[in-house]
Amino acid sequence: MKIHWLLPLLCALSLSVGCQRAPPEADPDAVSPAAEPADAPPDTADAPSGVPALRVSTIDGASYDLADRRGKWVVVNFWATWCAPCLKEMPELSALDAMREHIEVVGLAYQEIEPDEMRAFLEKHPVLYPIAIVDVYAPPADFDTPRGLPMTYLIDPDGRIAKKFLGPVTAQEIETAIAAAGGPEVPQA
């Protein structure tokens, strides 16, 4: 029986959610979270008062604390150097960070990479926002472990998760989500 039609179907499915790699081996005693659609309300039950904590050291040696960003919309972007959709959205996220005073972006490199390797990578793919390398075996506890990359969270000015995006996201989609959550309207071109 020939199944020559199966290969194109499998290729199309593999491209549908962005980049995915097998997650690190899970703890056999850990409870696996149920899958939720990308547009489902985020689960912040583990975060105190629904406000996620994020404290990381950036590759330039600075400390980044999400709690210090209250009053701004923050885009928390999980990505990796090997993820083509991640690399495609980086310039747009960088421009969004530079052009909108009420929006700040932070990139969380979700991969095993040495800081010097990351610095060399960023010389070829520069961004204006801070980048931190997060441990794939112990990612930030108040955020879901990425099921695919890129995975982006929009944090509102009160520090709560307003929206979660699985797969590539554009500046337009982020600004539309901000407007839908009660923030400034999307500027007209």
HUCOR-V671016 format. One record per pair of residues at least 4 apart in sequence whose C-alpha atoms are under 8 Angstrom apart, sorted by the first residue. I is the first residue (numbers start at 1). J is the second residue. If there is no record, write none. Layout:
I:J
I:J
//
This chain:
3:7
5:9
6:10
7:11
8:12
9:13
10:14
11:15
12:16
13:17
14:18
15:19
17:148
17:149
17:166
17:167
18:83
18:85
18:148
18:149
18:150
18:167
18:168
19:83
19:84
19:85
19:86
19:148
19:149
19:150
19:167
20:147
20:148
20:149
21:148
23:147
24:136
24:137
26:30
36:40
38:164
38:165
38:166
39:163
39:164
39:165
40:164
41:163
41:164
42:161
42:162
42:163
42:164
44:50
44:51
44:52
44:142
44:161
45:49
45:50
46:50
46:142
47:51
47:52
47:53
47:142
48:52
50:160
50:161
51:158
51:159
51:160
51:161
52:142
52:143
52:159
52:160
52:161
53:65
53:66
53:67
53:140
53:141
53:142
54:64
54:65
54:66
54:67
54:140
54:142
55:63
55:64
55:65
55:66
56:63
56:64
56:65
56:132
56:134
57:61
57:62
57:63
57:64
57:132
57:133
58:62
58:63
58:64
58:130
58:131
58:132
58:133
59:115
59:118
59:119
59:130
59:131
59:132
59:133
65:69
66:70
66:159
67:159
69:73
69:74
69:157
69:159
70:157
70:158
70:159
71:102
71:156
71:157
71:158
72:102
72:103
72:104
72:156
72:157
73:102
73:103
73:104
73:154
73:155
73:156
73:157
73:178
74:103
74:104
74:105
74:106
74:154
74:155
74:156
74:157
75:103
75:104
75:105
75:106
75:152
75:153
75:154
75:155
76:105
76:106
76:107
76:108
76:152
76:153
76:154
76:155
77:105
77:106
77:107
77:108
77:150
77:151
77:152
77:153
78:107
78:108
78:109
78:110
78:146
78:149
78:150
78:151
78:152
79:83
79:86
79:107
79:108
79:109
79:110
79:149
79:150
79:151
80:86
80:109
80:110
80:111
80:149
80:150
81:86
81:87
81:109
81:121
83:87
83:149
83:150
84:88
85:89
85:149
85:150
85:167
85:168
86:90
86:149
86:150
86:168
87:91
89:93
89:168
89:169
89:170
90:94
90:127
91:95
91:127
92:96
92:170
92:171
93:97
93:105
93:170
93:171
94:98
94:105
94:127
94:128
94:129
95:99
95:128
96:100
96:103
96:171
97:101
97:103
97:104
97:105
97:128
97:129
98:128
100:104
104:129
105:129
105:130
106:129
106:130
106:131
106:132
107:129
107:130
107:131
107:132
108:131
108:132
108:133
108:134
109:131
109:132
109:133
109:134
110:133
110:134
110:135
110:136
110:139
111:133
111:134
111:135
111:136
112:135
112:136
113:117
113:118
113:133
114:118
115:119
115:133
116:120
117:121
118:122
119:123
120:124
121:125
122:126
122:127
134:138
134:139
134:140
135:139
139:143
139:145
146:151
148:166
148:167
149:166
149:167
149:168
150:166
150:167
150:168
151:164
151:165
151:166
151:167
151:168
152:164
152:165
152:166
152:167
152:169
153:161
153:162
153:163
153:164
153:165
154:161
154:162
154:163
154:164
154:174
155:159
155:160
155:161
155:162
155:163
156:160
156:161
156:162
156:178
162:181
163:177
165:169
169:173
169:174
170:174
171:175
172:176
172:186
173:177
174:178
175:179
175:185
175:186
176:180
176:185
176:186
177:181
178:182
178:183
178:184
178:185
179:183
179:184
179:185
179:186
//
